[in-house]
């Protein structure tokens, strides 16, 4: 009798991102170069396009598949946007950020010290996915973060659309 399968396979967490990309095999190579991803496995379709891949960055696995509009799977390049950034905690945000940019990502938000205690920045990969890259530098209570956030917003001034209204 075969052993019963685990409800959550070894190595996976409860929540696992599944990215839809255009150019799956190129995406695999980019994620290896930009984020040090390890390829766990891949399956190709008869035409050579990526059907499915599992990749691992640090202790986290994510999956990928080629966009397939006829099945409702569209990449950020087709949608011209992405609503969900992927957050990557690393030991050296500056080095990881530079590595991603050197590999072909574009800067969305320059890396900087943030009010919530992280060294943080965002890049957009060549496949349209946004990655936030951070190193946690300071532990703050929720009250300290709230106060620091309010101070940061006050320094920025009102939103552009709200200026001059009153």
C-alpha positions in Angstrom: 0.0 0.0 0.0 1.4 3.4 -1.0 2.1 6.0 1.7 -0.5 8.7 1.9 0.6 12.0 0.3 1.1 15.0 2.6 -1.5 17.7 2.1 1.4 20.3 1.8 4.4 18.8 0.0 7.8 18.9 1.6 9.5 22.3 1.0 6.3 24.2 0.3 4.6 26.7 2.6 0.9 27.2 2.9 0.9 30.1 0.4 2.9 29.5 -2.8 3.0 32.2 -5.6 2.3 30.9 -9.1 3.7 33.4 -11.7 2.4 33.6 -15.2 5.1 34.7 -17.6 5.7 35.3 -21.3 8.9 33.5 -22.2 9.1 30.9 -19.5 12.5 29.4 -20.2 14.0 32.9 -20.3 12.3 33.7 -17.0 13.8 30.7 -15.4 17.3 31.9 -16.4 16.6 35.5 -15.3 15.4 34.4 -11.8 18.5 32.3 -11.4 20.7 35.2 -12.3 18.8 38.0 -10.6 17.7 36.3 -7.4 19.9 33.2 -7.1 16.8 31.0 -7.7 17.3 27.2 -7.9 15.3 25.3 -10.5 13.5 22.4 -8.9 11.8 21.0 -12.0 10.2 22.1 -15.3 7.8 20.6 -17.7 7.6 21.7 -21.3 4.7 21.6 -23.8 5.2 19.9 -27.1 5.9 23.3 -28.7 8.8 23.9 -26.2 7.0 26.5 -24.2 7.0 26.2 -20.4 4.0 24.3 -19.0 5.1 24.4 -15.4 8.2 25.0 -13.3 9.0 25.1 -9.6 11.8 27.4 -8.5 13.2 28.1 -5.0 14.6 31.3 -3.6 16.0 30.9 -0.1 13.5 28.7 1.8 10.6 29.6 -0.5 9.3 27.8 -3.5 7.3 29.5 -6.3 5.8 28.1 -9.4 5.6 29.4 -13.0 3.8 28.8 -16.2 3.7 30.2 -19.6 0.9 32.6 -20.3 -2.0 31.0 -22.2 -4.7 33.7 -22.9 -7.1 31.1 -24.3 -7.1 29.5 -20.8 -7.3 32.9 -19.0 -3.6 32.9 -17.9 -2.2 36.2 -18.8 1.2 37.7 -17.8 1.7 41.2 -16.5 3.1 42.0 -20.0 -0.3 41.2 -21.5 -2.3 42.9 -18.7 0.1 45.9 -18.8 0.1 45.8 -15.0 0.6 43.6 -12.0 -1.4 44.0 -8.8 0.7 41.9 -6.5 4.4 42.6 -5.8 6.5 39.7 -4.6 8.4 40.6 -1.4 11.9 39.2 -1.0 13.7 39.4 2.4 17.4 39.1 2.0 20.5 39.6 4.2 21.9 42.4 2.0 19.2 44.4 0.2 21.6 46.7 -1.6 23.6 43.8 -3.1 20.4 41.9 -4.1 18.9 45.0 -5.6 22.0 45.6 -7.7 22.2 42.0 -8.8 18.6 42.1 -10.0 19.2 45.4 -11.9 22.4 44.0 -13.4 20.4 41.0 -14.6 17.9 43.2 -16.4 15.3 44.3 -13.9 14.3 48.0 -14.0 14.2 50.2 -10.9 10.6 51.0 -9.8 11.5 52.4 -6.4 15.2 53.1 -5.4 16.5 51.2 -2.4 16.3 53.3 0.7 15.7 53.1 4.5 12.0 53.0 5.2 10.0 54.2 8.2 8.9 50.7 9.1 12.5 49.6 9.7 13.5 47.9 6.4 16.1 48.8 3.8 13.7 48.5 0.9 13.3 49.0 -2.9 11.4 47.7 -5.8 12.3 46.4 -9.3 10.2 45.2 -12.2 11.5 42.1 -13.9 11.6 41.8 -17.7 8.4 39.7 -17.4 6.4 42.4 -15.7 6.4 41.2 -12.2 7.3 43.6 -9.4 9.7 42.5 -6.7 10.2 44.3 -3.4 13.7 43.6 -2.0 14.3 44.3 1.7 16.6 43.7 4.7 15.0 44.2 8.1 17.1 46.7 10.0 15.0 47.9 13.0 12.3 46.3 15.1 9.5 48.8 15.7 6.2 48.5 17.6 3.0 49.1 15.6 2.7 52.4 17.4 6.2 53.5 16.4 5.5 52.5 12.8 2.3 54.4 12.7 4.0 57.5 14.1 7.0 57.2 11.7 4.6 56.6 8.8 2.6 59.7 9.6 5.8 61.8 9.8 7.0 60.4 6.5 3.6 61.3 4.8 3.7 64.8 6.3 7.1 65.4 4.8 5.8 64.3 1.4 2.9 66.7 1.4 -0.6 66.2 0.0 -1.1 63.8 -3.0 -0.6 65.5 -6.3 -4.3 65.4 -7.2 -5.2 67.1 -3.9 -2.9 70.0 -4.2 -4.5 73.4 -4.7 -7.9 72.1 -3.7 -9.6 73.5 -0.6 
